[in-house]
Amino acid sequence: MDLDFILKYTPMYITAAWLILRIAAIGILLSLLLGLICSLIQYYKIPALRAVASGYIELSRNTPLLVQLFFLYFGLPKLGIVISSEACAIIGLTFLGGSYMAEAFRSGLESVEKGQIEAGLSVGLEHGQILRYIVLPQAVSVSVPALCANFIFLIKETSVFSAVALADLMYVAKDLIGLYYKTDESLLLLVISYLVILLPISVIASIIERKLRYAGFGY
């Protein structure tokens, strides 16, 4: 194990990790918004939009992220639409994540008892107020474990971004292996990088789930 090599190229992995975190943060936030919209469309059974939301969810969940990225990066330019590597990564992560977030939110929405909605209507609350004060708080608390699992899943999916020429962690590892044949050192740094990113998120998610469980929200 070449420690000098590890120390020399650790900064490259740190730079790539920050890039991944930035893209993942944007993609996850957008996927949360997209997933919430789709789940609400399905929950309220909006006729025309429900079919579109269902079709999107099935398409997204049943096609690999790599295929989606190839379509965005290599397919769209054939139609005259050129997207940068970073934009392609964000769009692809949002497209994939939105469907998983939608399913997580849907399970939370369906867990809210209809009697609570009827009670809200009986005391004069409008539908928007019922959604804001009764439905969403309970639905989100129930969805937290699935949402946290999706966060980790989407961050791990960033490992395929190198396929669209994005200098992510996998790109750096493959580049160093190709240039210096330091396979063990490069892969060790890759594994450590993902552990440093994902382990704190996993621990924080466990703490949040425990607090919600003890508080009795949806458990």
Backbone as CSV, one residue per row, in Angstrom:
resi,resn,N_x,N_y,N_z,CA_x,CA_y,CA_z,C_x,C_y,C_z
1,MET,0.849,-1.197,0.000,0.000,0.000,0.000,0.888,1.252,0.000
2,ASP,0.729,2.079,-1.013,1.553,3.276,-1.177,0.907,4.448,-0.443
3,LEU,1.391,4.749,0.764,0.826,5.827,1.569,1.098,7.196,0.960
4,ASP,2.242,7.340,0.305,2.561,8.620,-0.341,1.550,8.932,-1.451
5,PHE,1.188,7.905,-2.194,0.194,8.073,-3.263,-1.157,8.480,-2.664
6,ILE,-1.538,7.827,-1.581,-2.816,8.125,-0.925,-2.853,9.570,-0.443
7,LEU,-1.785,10.007,0.213,-1.734,11.379,0.718,-1.721,12.397,-0.407
8,LYS,-1.044,12.066,-1.483,-0.904,13.001,-2.602,-2.232,13.240,-3.309
9,TYR,-3.026,12.166,-3.470,-4.237,12.286,-4.285,-5.531,12.353,-3.467
10,THR,-5.414,12.362,-2.154,-6.613,12.547,-1.320,-7.353,13.849,-1.653
11,PRO,-6.631,14.986,-1.873,-7.345,16.226,-2.226,-8.233,16.101,-3.465
12,MET,-7.845,15.263,-4.424,-8.673,15.065,-5.616,-9.996,14.406,-5.241
13,TYR,-9.936,13.464,-4.322,-11.158,12.792,-3.864,-12.036,13.749,-3.060
14,ILE,-11.412,14.625,-2.292,-12.181,15.600,-1.514,-12.932,16.550,-2.451
15,THR,-12.256,17.008,-3.497,-12.896,17.885,-4.483,-14.058,17.183,-5.164
16,ALA,-13.839,15.930,-5.548,-14.900,15.157,-6.197,-16.062,14.903,-5.244
17,ALA,-15.745,14.689,-3.969,-16.800,14.443,-2.978,-17.683,15.678,-2.801
18,TRP,-17.064,16.862,-2.772,-17.856,18.088,-2.658,-18.750,18.286,-3.875
19,LEU,-18.237,17.933,-5.041,-19.045,18.021,-6.257,-20.251,17.096,-6.169
20,ILE,-20.007,15.873,-5.713,-21.084,14.893,-5.562,-22.119,15.373,-4.549
21,LEU,-21.652,15.909,-3.428,-22.573,16.382,-2.396,-23.438,17.536,-2.908
22,ARG,-22.832,18.424,-3.676,-23.595,19.564,-4.207,-24.668,19.098,-5.186
23,ILE,-24.282,18.215,-6.098,-25.237,17.703,-7.073,-26.314,16.877,-6.389
24,ALA,-25.905,16.037,-5.428,-26.867,15.200,-4.714,-27.856,16.055,-3.924
25,ALA,-27.368,17.117,-3.293,-28.248,17.989,-2.516,-29.308,18.633,-3.403
26,ILE,-28.883,19.151,-4.549,-29.832,19.775,-5.481,-30.815,18.740,-6.010
27,GLY,-30.280,17.586,-6.424,-31.129,16.533,-6.983,-32.132,16.003,-5.984
28,ILE,-31.709,15.841,-4.726,-32.609,15.324,-3.695,-33.704,16.331,-3.370
29,LEU,-33.342,17.603,-3.262,-34.349,18.634,-2.984,-35.390,18.701,-4.104
30,LEU,-34.917,18.671,-5.342,-35.848,18.713,-6.473,-36.690,17.444,-6.545
31,SER,-36.090,16.303,-6.224,-36.843,15.048,-6.260,-37.895,14.998,-5.155
32,LEU,-37.591,15.614,-4.005,-38.594,15.707,-2.935,-39.800,16.517,-3.406
33,LEU,-39.527,17.643,-4.066,-40.617,18.488,-4.576,-41.418,17.754,-5.639
34,LEU,-40.716,17.124,-6.580,-41.386,16.381,-7.641,-42.182,15.208,-7.076
35,GLY,-41.592,14.488,-6.127,-42.278,13.347,-5.519,-43.518,13.759,-4.756
36,LEU,-43.432,14.873,-4.038,-44.594,15.363,-3.280,-45.734,15.744,-4.215
37,ILE,-45.393,16.422,-5.305,-46.421,16.813,-6.278,-47.100,15.583,-6.873
38,CYS,-46.298,14.605,-7.271,-46.861,13.384,-7.869,-47.722,12.616,-6.879
39,SER,-47.270,12.553,-5.630,-48.045,11.814,-4.622,-49.370,12.512,-4.327
40,LEU,-49.373,13.831,-4.318,-50.608,14.570,-4.077,-51.577,14.409,-5.243
41,ILE,-51.039,14.378,-6.461,-51.879,14.148,-7.644,-52.565,12.791,-7.542
42,GLN,-51.799,11.786,-7.136,-52.380,10.450,-7.002,-53.327,10.364,-5.810
43,TYR,-52.985,11.038,-4.726,-53.802,10.988,-3.509,-55.179,11.607,-3.749
44,TYR,-55.193,12.726,-4.448,-56.465,13.401,-4.722,-57.127,12.930,-6.018
45,LYS,-56.466,11.953,-6.679,-57.023,11.306,-7.872,-57.464,12.322,-8.940
46,ILE,-56.553,13.236,-9.265,-56.813,14.211,-10.325,-56.769,13.471,-11.652
47,PRO,-57.871,13.368,-12.378,-58.006,12.458,-13.531,-56.885,12.527,-14.562
48,ALA,-56.704,13.659,-15.217,-55.733,13.741,-16.310,-54.303,13.623,-15.798
49,LEU,-54.007,14.337,-14.730,-52.646,14.353,-14.210,-52.264,13.041,-13.536
50,ARG,-53.244,12.306,-13.023,-52.948,11.044,-12.343,-52.302,10.045,-13.295
51,ALA,-52.797,9.985,-14.525,-52.232,9.060,-15.507,-50.797,9.461,-15.857
52,VAL,-50.562,10.768,-15.970,-49.214,11.256,-16.275,-48.256,10.922,-15.137
53,ALA,-48.690,11.170,-13.891,-47.850,10.887,-12.726,-47.540,9.397,-12.608
54,SER,-48.546,8.563,-12.821,-48.348,7.111,-12.742,-47.394,6.630,-13.830
55,GLY,-47.556,7.178,-15.037,-46.671,6.805,-16.140,-45.229,7.203,-15.863
56,TYR,-45.053,8.401,-15.332,-43.703,8.866,-14.991,-43.063,7.971,-13.940
57,ILE,-43.823,7.638,-12.905,-43.285,6.806,-11.819,-42.856,5.437,-12.342
58,GLU,-43.686,4.825,-13.169,-43.352,3.507,-13.714,-42.130,3.583,-14.623
59,LEU,-42.066,4.632,-15.459,-40.920,4.791,-16.359,-39.642,5.008,-15.578
60,SER,-39.702,5.869,-14.574,-38.510,6.203,-13.801,-38.001,5.022,-12.986
61,ARG,-38.911,4.327,-12.325,-38.511,3.227,-11.444,-38.051,1.995,-12.202
62,ASN,-38.446,1.869,-13.442,-38.130,0.653,-14.208,-37.075,0.866,-15.288
63,THR,-36.361,1.974,-15.219,-35.215,2.193,-16.105,-34.012,2.608,-15.254
64,PRO,-32.838,2.062,-15.536,-31.646,2.405,-14.734,-31.255,3.871,-14.916
65,LEU,-30.646,4.448,-13.894,-30.179,5.827,-13.979,-29.161,5.983,-15.099
66,LEU,-28.334,4.980,-15.305,-27.318,5.057,-16.350,-27.958,5.230,-17.725
67,VAL,-29.034,4.504,-17.980,-29.744,4.622,-19.259,-30.348,6.017,-19.398
68,GLN,-30.911,6.523,-18.307,-31.495,7.862,-18.327,-30.426,8.918,-18.616
69,LEU,-29.251,8.757,-18.009,-28.157,9.701,-18.243,-27.659,9.642,-19.686
70,PHE,-27.561,8.436,-20.229,-27.142,8.286,-21.623,-28.113,8.984,-22.562
71,PHE,-29.415,8.852,-22.273,-30.418,9.506,-23.108,-30.251,11.030,-23.050
72,LEU,-30.046,11.548,-21.830,-29.907,13.000,-21.672,-28.629,13.528,-22.302
73,TYR,-27.533,12.796,-22.099,-26.221,13.314,-22.509,-25.866,13.012,-23.969
74,PHE,-26.273,11.820,-24.436,-25.919,11.425,-25.795,-27.106,11.456,-26.762
75,GLY,-28.324,11.253,-26.208,-29.493,11.207,-27.073,-30.053,12.562,-27.433
76,LEU,-30.205,13.435,-26.441,-30.803,14.748,-26.694,-30.005,15.620,-27.669
77,PRO,-28.651,15.569,-27.659,-27.907,16.362,-28.651,-28.273,16.017,-30.096
78,LYS,-28.734,14.781,-30.337,-29.183,14.414,-31.685,-30.417,15.212,-32.091
79,LEU,-31.145,15.698,-31.073,-32.340,16.508,-31.327,-32.033,17.994,-31.219
80,GLY,-30.761,18.312,-31.061,-30.359,19.707,-30.965,-30.393,20.272,-29.561
81,ILE,-30.555,19.399,-28.543,-30.600,19.851,-27.146,-29.333,19.377,-26.448
82,VAL,-28.451,20.309,-26.129,-27.177,19.963,-25.503,-27.231,20.346,-24.025
83,ILE,-26.917,19.383,-23.164,-26.958,19.587,-21.711,-25.565,19.310,-21.146
84,SER,-25.121,20.163,-20.244,-23.814,19.955,-19.613,-23.840,18.709,-18.733
85,SER,-22.659,18.230,-18.402,-22.559,17.027,-17.568,-23.228,17.228,-16.217
86,GLU,-23.000,18.382,-15.605,-23.564,18.633,-14.283,-25.088,18.750,-14.342
87,ALA,-25.588,19.477,-15.335,-27.040,19.604,-15.481,-27.673,18.256,-15.771
88,CYS,-26.997,17.458,-16.585,-27.480,16.117,-16.907,-27.572,15.266,-15.643
89,ALA,-26.566,15.364,-14.781,-26.560,14.596,-13.532,-27.704,15.023,-12.623
90,ILE,-27.931,16.320,-12.507,-29.003,16.827,-11.644,-30.372,16.402,-12.167
91,ILE,-30.576,16.551,-13.476,-31.862,16.168,-14.079,-32.102,14.672,-13.920
92,GLY,-31.058,13.880,-14.192,-31.195,12.430,-14.084,-31.495,11.989,-12.659
93,LEU,-30.803,12.588,-11.690,-31.027,12.222,-10.286,-32.426,12.639,-9.834
94,THR,-32.857,13.808,-10.297,-34.207,14.281,-9.956,-35.269,13.379,-10.570
95,PHE,-35.062,13.007,-11.824,-36.023,12.151,-12.522,-36.148,10.801,-11.832
96,LEU,-35.016,10.227,-11.443,-35.046,8.935,-10.744,-35.598,9.089,-9.334
97,GLY,-35.078,10.073,-8.601,-35.466,10.228,-7.202,-36.912,10.620,-7.007
98,GLY,-37.464,11.399,-7.941,-38.842,11.844,-7.803,-39.825,10.695,-7.682
99,SER,-39.598,9.635,-8.430,-40.520,8.491,-8.390,-40.436,7.762,-7.058
100,TYR,-39.218,7.617,-6.514,-39.068,6.947,-5.216,-39.625,7.812,-4.088
101,MET,-39.415,9.107,-4.169,-39.979,10.008,-3.163,-41.508,9.995,-3.238
102,ALA,-42.042,9.914,-4.450,-43.502,9.888,-4.618,-44.109,8.677,-3.933
103,GLU,-43.464,7.529,-4.078,-43.971,6.319,-3.430,-43.866,6.410,-1.908
104,ALA,-42.790,7.043,-1.430,-42.630,7.219,0.014,-43.722,8.138,0.565
105,PHE,-43.950,9.233,-0.115,-44.994,10.169,0.321,-46.385,9.538,0.201
106,ARG,-46.581,8.746,-0.842,-47.890,8.124,-1.050,-48.247,7.206,0.117
107,SER,-47.281,6.434,0.572,-47.548,5.542,1.709,-47.880,6.346,2.962
108,GLY,-47.220,7.503,3.116,-47.517,8.350,4.258,-48.896,8.979,4.166
109,LEU,-49.264,9.433,2.987,-50.579,10.047,2.795,-51.698,9.043,3.044
110,GLU,-51.484,7.827,2.575,-52.523,6.802,2.736,-52.654,6.334,4.182
111,SER,-51.664,6.620,5.004,-51.727,6.209,6.414,-52.601,7.140,7.256
112,VAL,-52.906,8.333,6.720,-53.734,9.288,7.465,-55.196,8.834,7.410
113,GLU,-55.799,8.685,8.550,-57.177,8.189,8.616,-58.154,9.198,8.017
114,LYS,-59.109,8.681,7.267,-60.110,9.535,6.628,-60.946,10.285,7.672
115,GLY,-61.095,9.679,8.850,-61.884,10.313,9.900,-61.310,11.654,10.326
116,GLN,-59.987,11.787,10.263,-59.368,13.053,10.642,-59.683,14.140,9.622
117,ILE,-59.724,13.754,8.367,-60.072,14.711,7.312,-61.527,15.150,7.468
118,GLU,-62.381,14.181,7.736,-63.801,14.499,7.934,-63.990,15.391,9.160
119,ALA,-63.199,15.147,10.189,-63.273,15.988,11.390,-62.848,17.412,11.074
120,GLY,-61.819,17.539,10.246,-61.366,18.861,9.852,-62.431,19.621,9.076
121,LEU,-63.092,18.899,8.168,-64.163,19.525,7.392,-65.327,19.925,8.292
122,SER,-65.594,19.106,9.292,-66.739,19.376,10.171,-66.546,20.616,11.032
123,VAL,-65.291,20.994,11.293,-65.043,22.196,12.101,-64.786,23.423,11.227
124,GLY,-65.010,23.267,9.913,-64.932,24.412,9.013,-63.592,24.661,8.350
125,LEU,-62.664,23.711,8.439,-61.378,23.891,7.766,-61.527,23.693,6.261
126,GLU,-60.785,24.477,5.498,-60.773,24.307,4.045,-59.829,23.163,3.688
127,HIS,-59.955,22.701,2.438,-59.126,21.560,2.010,-57.631,21.882,2.106
128,GLY,-57.266,23.116,1.762,-55.860,23.506,1.859,-55.364,23.492,3.288
129,GLN,-56.193,23.919,4.212,-55.819,23.917,5.627,-55.713,22.496,6.164
130,ILE,-56.620,21.638,5.725,-56.563,20.225,6.147,-55.272,19.580,5.671
131,LEU,-54.909,19.872,4.411,-53.675,19.320,3.863,-52.467,19.815,4.641
132,ARG,-52.452,21.096,4.941,-51.290,21.712,5.597,-51.158,21.322,7.057
133,TYR,-52.262,21.306,7.787,-52.192,21.137,9.238,-52.489,19.717,9.724
134,ILE,-53.169,18.921,8.903,-53.556,17.581,9.353,-52.851,16.484,8.549
135,VAL,-52.974,16.546,7.227,-52.494,15.455,6.381,-50.980,15.444,6.259
136,LEU,-50.392,16.539,5.795,-48.950,16.549,5.520,-48.077,16.285,6.745
137,PRO,-48.340,16.898,7.909,-47.468,16.608,9.064,-47.414,15.121,9.420
138,GLN,-48.574,14.447,9.377,-48.601,13.022,9.697,-47.979,12.188,8.578
139,ALA,-48.266,12.565,7.339,-47.742,11.810,6.199,-46.222,11.883,6.139
140,VAL,-45.678,13.064,6.376,-44.228,13.231,6.322,-43.548,12.441,7.437
141,SER,-44.129,12.473,8.649,-43.519,11.738,9.767,-43.494,10.236,9.501
142,VAL,-44.545,9.722,8.879,-44.589,8.299,8.538,-43.606,7.978,7.419
143,SER,-43.391,8.933,6.521,-42.541,8.709,5.351,-41.055,8.848,5.639
144,VAL,-40.704,9.353,6.824,-39.298,9.647,7.124,-38.355,8.460,6.896
145,PRO,-38.649,7.252,7.405,-37.713,6.137,7.161,-37.476,5.870,5.674
146,ALA,-38.546,5.877,4.876,-38.403,5.640,3.442,-37.654,6.780,2.767
147,LEU,-37.919,8.008,3.189,-37.238,9.166,2.603,-35.737,9.112,2.904
148,CYS,-35.380,8.770,4.136,-33.965,8.671,4.500,-33.265,7.580,3.700
149,ALA,-33.940,6.460,3.520,-33.372,5.377,2.710,-33.173,5.840,1.273
150,ASN,-34.115,6.647,0.777,-33.989,7.170,-0.579,-32.824,8.143,-0.701
151,PHE,-32.587,8.947,0.344,-31.443,9.867,0.317,-30.151,9.090,0.109
152,ILE,-29.974,8.042,0.892,-28.754,7.232,0.795,-28.668,6.539,-0.562
153,PHE,-29.805,6.010,-1.014,-29.845,5.342,-2.316,-29.433,6.291,-3.440
154,LEU,-29.933,7.512,-3.421,-29.631,8.464,-4.494,-28.174,8.909,-4.453
155,ILE,-27.622,9.072,-3.257,-26.207,9.444,-3.174,-25.335,8.321,-3.729
156,LYS,-25.686,7.084,-3.438,-24.921,5.959,-3.984,-25.045,5.883,-5.500
157,GLU,-26.205,6.283,-6.026,-26.409,6.264,-7.475,-25.517,7.268,-8.205
158,THR,-24.962,8.239,-7.473,-24.075,9.219,-8.120,-22.805,8.568,-8.664
159,SER,-22.555,7.338,-8.285,-21.344,6.648,-8.747,-21.338,6.406,-10.253
160,VAL,-22.489,6.572,-10.921,-22.536,6.352,-12.377,-22.361,7.650,-13.155
161,PHE,-22.188,8.771,-12.462,-22.072,10.057,-13.154,-20.833,10.153,-14.029
162,SER,-19.829,9.341,-13.720,-18.610,9.376,-14.534,-18.882,8.978,-15.976
163,ALA,-20.001,8.287,-16.211,-20.364,7.860,-17.568,-20.682,9.039,-18.477
164,VAL,-20.994,10.196,-17.887,-21.286,11.391,-18.695,-20.194,12.445,-18.481
165,ALA,-18.980,11.964,-18.264,-17.784,12.808,-18.185,-17.819,13.796,-17.028
166,LEU,-18.455,13.410,-15.933,-18.459,14.250,-14.739,-17.354,13.752,-13.809
167,ALA,-16.536,14.673,-13.317,-15.377,14.289,-12.490,-15.804,13.947,-11.069
168,ASP,-16.579,12.874,-10.938,-17.036,12.434,-9.622,-15.999,11.507,-8.997
169,LEU,-16.364,10.887,-7.892,-15.426,10.009,-7.191,-15.005,8.816,-8.037
170,MET,-15.966,8.209,-8.721,-15.643,7.060,-9.565,-14.736,7.466,-10.727
171,TYR,-14.983,8.636,-11.280,-14.168,9.156,-12.385,-12.720,9.322,-11.924
172,VAL,-12.533,9.916,-10.744,-11.187,10.118,-10.214,-10.489,8.784,-9.984
173,ALA,-11.214,7.820,-9.404,-10.619,6.511,-9.128,-10.190,5.813,-10.417
174,LYS,-11.079,5.811,-11.415,-10.741,5.160,-12.684,-9.584,5.870,-13.385
175,ASP,-9.559,7.191,-13.277,-8.491,7.961,-13.905,-7.139,7.635,-13.282
176,LEU,-7.092,7.574,-11.962,-5.829,7.268,-11.278,-5.380,5.834,-11.541
177,ILE,-6.326,4.918,-11.597,-5.979,3.525,-11.898,-5.400,3.425,-13.305
178,GLY,-6.010,4.123,-14.238,-5.527,4.082,-15.621,-4.171,4.735,-15.787
179,LEU,-3.896,5.780,-15.018,-2.632,6.501,-15.167,-1.481,5.849,-14.408
180,TYR,-1.760,5.369,-13.182,-0.667,4.917,-12.313,-0.768,3.450,-11.912
181,TYR,-1.851,2.785,-12.292,-2.050,1.361,-11.968,-2.046,1.110,-10.453
182,LYS,-2.474,2.104,-9.708,-2.564,1.969,-8.251,-4.004,1.577,-7.889
183,THR,-4.354,0.351,-8.208,-5.746,-0.092,-8.047,-6.171,-0.127,-6.588
184,ASP,-5.361,-0.754,-5.735,-5.723,-0.905,-4.329,-5.878,0.454,-3.646
185,GLU,-4.913,1.328,-3.864,-4.946,2.638,-3.222,-6.124,3.479,-3.716
186,SER,-6.355,3.448,-5.025,-7.439,4.245,-5.607,-8.800,3.768,-5.127
187,LEU,-8.980,2.455,-5.078,-10.266,1.908,-4.626,-10.464,2.102,-3.128
188,LEU,-9.375,2.040,-2.360,-9.473,2.290,-0.926,-9.954,3.718,-0.667
189,LEU,-9.383,4.668,-1.372,-9.804,6.062,-1.232,-11.252,6.246,-1.667
190,LEU,-11.658,5.500,-2.682,-13.047,5.571,-3.155,-14.017,5.069,-2.086
191,VAL,-13.693,3.931,-1.499,-14.545,3.357,-0.453,-14.614,4.284,0.759
192,ILE,-13.462,4.797,1.186,-13.430,5.697,2.338,-14.251,6.959,2.063
193,SER,-14.164,7.472,0.841,-14.897,8.690,0.478,-16.402,8.489,0.620
194,TYR,-16.901,7.379,0.115,-18.340,7.121,0.213,-18.757,6.848,1.658
195,LEU,-17.881,6.197,2.425,-18.190,5.968,3.837,-18.287,7.293,4.600
196,VAL,-17.355,8.196,4.329,-17.351,9.496,5.001,-18.613,10.283,4.658
197,ILE,-19.101,10.131,3.436,-20.315,10.840,3.016,-21.568,10.190,3.593
198,LEU,-21.652,8.866,3.473,-22.906,8.172,3.762,-23.097,7.799,5.229
199,LEU,-22.025,7.506,5.936,-22.157,7.067,7.328,-22.813,8.120,8.219
200,PRO,-22.385,9.386,8.160,-23.069,10.401,8.989,-24.548,10.545,8.644
201,ILE,-24.874,10.459,7.357,-26.276,10.562,6.942,-27.080,9.405,7.524
202,SER,-26.503,8.219,7.481,-27.179,7.039,8.022,-27.396,7.174,9.531
203,VAL,-26.393,7.678,10.239,-26.507,7.854,11.693,-27.568,8.892,12.027
204,ILE,-27.552,10.027,11.309,-28.538,11.085,11.549,-29.947,10.575,11.259
205,ALA,-30.086,9.811,10.172,-31.397,9.249,9.828,-31.897,8.326,10.933
206,SER,-31.019,7.520,11.489,-31.413,6.608,12.582,-31.859,7.383,13.814
207,ILE,-31.163,8.475,14.114,-31.523,9.300,15.271,-32.894,9.929,15.075
208,ILE,-33.138,10.455,13.862,-34.435,11.082,13.568,-35.561,10.056,13.673
209,GLU,-35.347,8.882,13.101,-36.366,7.829,13.165,-36.653,7.437,14.605
210,ARG,-35.619,7.340,15.432,-35.789,6.982,16.841,-36.593,8.037,17.585
211,LYS,-36.284,9.290,17.325,-37.003,10.383,17.990,-38.474,10.390,17.588
212,LEU,-38.731,10.156,16.302,-40.118,10.106,15.843,-40.855,8.920,16.459
213,ARG,-40.161,7.804,16.593,-40.770,6.620,17.171,-41.134,6.855,18.635
214,TYR,-40.228,7.455,19.361,-40.482,7.729,20.775,-41.572,8.785,20.952
215,ALA,-41.645,9.715,19.980,-42.672,10.759,20.047,-44.037,10.234,19.636
216,GLY,-44.037,9.060,18.996,-45.309,8.436,18.608,-45.888,8.952,17.307
217,PHE,-45.035,9.534,16.445,-45.525,10.057,15.175,-45.529,8.969,14.122
218,GLY,-46.683,8.400,13.886,-46.821,7.440,12.797,-46.232,6.086,13.087
219,TYR,-45.875,5.787,14.351,-45.275,4.489,14.662,-46.144,3.737,15.677
